[in-house]
Amino acid sequence: MVTMFQLKNKKVLVIISGFLLIVGVGYFILVNTGNLVDIFGLKEANIKREIAKANYCNVASDCRIIAAQCPFGCYAPVNKKEAGRIETMINGYESMCIYQCIKIKGVDCIDNKCQILE
């Protein structure tokens, strides 16, 4: 005969087992992909937003071109003050695709945005 106490214990055991399964799967994904957040595309979106925010200038000498990677384009034109931070973000992203990039001529400041010259 199963008592009420035994049924409650089984429910608690099922809940704990489910929680541990979710934590285990999350840990597995984190270890194997290097970034749990990027599964939902949040890291990619954040980097793209930061690249856009870092693209400002007054003159061409304010600009620097960073060699980027997929999915951020071949090059990221940014303000030289932001270049190190953006480069670190891009290099920390595990790319799953490859671009064939053309050689560029340089960079210019047009309408207060760093623009690649092809």
Buried (B, 14 or more C-beta within 10 A) or exposed (E): EEEEEEEEEEEEEEEEEEEEEEEEEEEEBEEEEEBBEBEEEEBBEBBBEBBEEBBBBEEBEBBBBBEBBEBBBBBBBBBEEBBEEBBEBBEEBEBEEEBEEEEEEEBBBEEEBBBBEE
